[in-house]
Amino acid sequence: MYLRRFAERRPGRKGQFTLARNVDAMDSPFEVNVRNVASVKGFHWAVAPDGTEHHLAERLMTRIETAATPVFSTILDDSDYALPRRWPLRENERARMSWWIAAQLLRTKRQRRRVNHMIDASEGVVPAPAGVRSFAANNPHLDFIARHLGALAGVVHRRPWGVGFSTACLITGDVPAVILNGHDAPDQVLAAAYWDIVLPLDPHRFLILPGVATIDEPAKHLDHRLVLPGGIGLLLSQIVHDAAESQVFQHPDHTPFPHFRPSGPRLPAPESNTRHEGPRYLLNYDVLASDLIVERRWAQEHPPPREGPPENADAPIDPRELVGRLSSALDARVRSAPPAAIREQ
């Protein structure tokens, strides 16, 4: 359901197609049917204590996605506006979407690698018999999902939600929802409660759940709308690229390239033992006034690039001053974060 928002139908071909890129070959996009992307048969299958195979986790994920599908339509499919006129969501819609977001944080291959690494480090694995080994290997991750899904959905539900429009086209990836600066933290629920969470919804719309560090910005304590200019919108694609396990995806008609060129190191592998290695993020924005909204056409049309600076452009900012200011703000957030909400050695 989700990836279809980044895909389109092809005449004479079944299904919908997206452009995929391997994170280690970003200059080589290839077209792929969304049915064949980001899903591995048996990934959510498990083995019961009596040795029988079951698909309970897979059925749960299917139900969560089915329940969230109409909520996506509520957010994205207004015929006149690119941002929903009715915001915040109704309570039942918010609950369904909260479970879906929590599932995206927990169900990924990256999360499985993190869980398995923590178990291996504690020497807590008993080898499975050969007959059930293939699916029993999934059990620790699926048990982690079962134990944390409800709590994480509750955290997501209670957070303020910002629904945003990006003037730059957005990509998504096989890790679509990202906890900024705490994605591989040992306590995933605590990290989700402290840090910002970002999630592209389609090539121009996204959700951001501001973290507790916005305590001095009361407008972000409530559900709100926002618009990100191109440069900051490209940062969202950088974040998705940095967290991806192996692939990112874009709508064939909405490309951030060539304006977007991933730079710097990506997030380290979950099993890496280095602390604070890799990128850190600080996403700052203004809340859109309640009487303002974005026309629907800007979710499909791309205005021609402007030449030269805007007429009312502010005076240039010294890059060194800007980097210093942002680094100080980010360092303050890291210092105040609970230790378990930060990636540990």
C-alpha positions, -999 to +999 in steps of 0.1 A: +000+000+000+026+025+011+051+022-017+024+026-043+024+063-034+059+064-049+049+044-081+028+046-112+011+022-136+026+014-170+004+008-201+002-029-209+019-040-177+004-053-145+010-036-112+027-003-103+063+006-109+088+027-089+124+037-095+147+019-071+184+027-063+208+006-044+224+028-017+259+018-030+250+026-066+229+058-064+236+068-100+220+036-114+182+037-110+162+008-122+124+003-126+107-024-104+072-035-097+063-026-061+051-061-055+087-073-058+103-046-036+111-044+001+095-076+010+110-110+015+088-141+016+089-156+050+104-125+067+076-125+092+071-162+095+080-179+128+081-212+146+060-220+177+074-238+207+061-271+194+081-266+162+052-257+139+055-228+115+030-200+118+023-167+101+007-147+129+031-118+126+026-115+089-012-114+093-008-088+120+012-066+097-013-070+069-042-060+092-023-029+104-016-018+068-052-025+057-065-004+087-041+025+078-049+026+040-080+049+043-061+072+067-035+077+039-063+088+017-076+112+043-042+129+045-032+128+009-062+127-014-080+160-009-091+171-044-083+208-038-053+209-014-020+193-009-023+194+028-055+181+046-081+207+054-091+187+084-061+184+108-056+168+132-069+134+124-099+119+141-091+097+171-097+064+153-077+076+123-048+086+145-048+053+163-047+033+131-018+055+118+000+052+151+001+015+148+013+017+112+041+041+120+052+019+150+052-011+127+075+007+102+100+014+129+100-022+141+095-045+111+126-036+090+156-057+083+178-031+099+158-035+131+163-073+129+200-069+126+200-046+156+180-071+177+202-100+167+233-080+175+221-073+210+212-109+216+246-121+202+264-096+225+246-111+255+252-147+243+215-153+246+208-175+216+202-213+217+208-229+183+176-241+167+172-277+153+179-280+116+143-286+107+131-253+120+162-232+118+152-211+088+121-196+105+132-199+141+159-174+132+131-148+128+117-155+163+139-130+183+129-101+160+092-111+159+092-114+197+107-079+199+080-066+177+053-083+198+067-069+230+072-033+218+046-026+191+018-015+214+040+006+236+056+023+206+022+029+190+012+046+222+043+069+222+036+078+185-001+085+193+007+109+221+033+129+201+024+161+183+021+154+146+032+178+118+020+171+083+042+188+058+046+197+022+081+197+007+087+218-024+116+194-033+106+159-044+111+132-017+123+097-018+115+068+006+134+037+014+133+002+030+135+020+063+108+046+057+103+060+093+135+073+109+142+084+145+166+113+141+198+107+161+183+076+179+174+052+152+196+023+165+193+032+202+191+003+227+157+015+240+137+021+209+106+033+227+125+058+247+143+070+216+110+075+198+097+095+228+127+118+229+138+124+193+121+137+162+105+111+139+102+117+101+083+097+075+078+106+038+042+099+028+045+105-009+068+125-033+058+158-017+041+151+017+055+138+049+050+135+087+072+148+114+067+141+150+087+168+169+107+155+199+108+169+235+137+193+225+110+216+210+099+225+246+106+262+238+084+261+206+048+258+218+034+259+183+050+224+178+034+210+209+001+206+190-007+190+157+003+214+129+010+219+092+043+230+077+060+237+044+097+229+038+116+248+011+136+228-013+169+228+005+154+215+037+132+191+018+163+175+003+175+169+039+146+145+043+158+125+014+193+125+028+179+112+061+160+084+044+191+075+023+213+074+054+190+050+073+182+027+044+192-009+047+199-014+010+175+005-013+157+038-017+127+045-040+113+074-059+082+081-080+092+080-117+077+115-123+091+131-091+129+130-088+150+150-064+180+143-086+202+159-098+197+185-070+200+158-044+234+142-042+239+121-010+269+132+009+289+121+039+287+088+057+255+069+062+243+056+096+266+029+107+255-007+106+233-017+136+259-042+146+287-017+145+303-010+179+312+026+174+293+053+193+281+085+177+296+076+144+278+089+113+255+118+106+235+137+132+205+158+123+188+190+134+156+198+115+142+233+122+111+247+106+082+272+111+047+261+117+023+271+089-004+296+100-038+280+104-053+301+077-028+291+051-027+259+030-011+245-002-030+240-035-033+205-047-016+211-080+017+217-064+018+180-054+019+172-091+034+202-109+070+214-106+075+251-111+105+261-133+137+269-114+142+306-106+174+323-117+192+344-091+183+350-055+147+359-044+138+395-045+134+397-007+163+374+001+179+380+035+216+389+038+239+360+033+248+340+065+283+331+072+284+293+068+308+289+097+285+309+120+255+288+109+273+255+114+284+266+148+250+277+159+233+244+147+261+223+162+256+239+196+219+233+195+223+197+185+250+191+211+226+204+237+199+179+226+223+150+227+235+160+262+200+161+275+190+128+259+185+097+281+215+074+276+193+045+264+179+068+237+214+072+221+233+046+201+257+029+225+289+010+221 
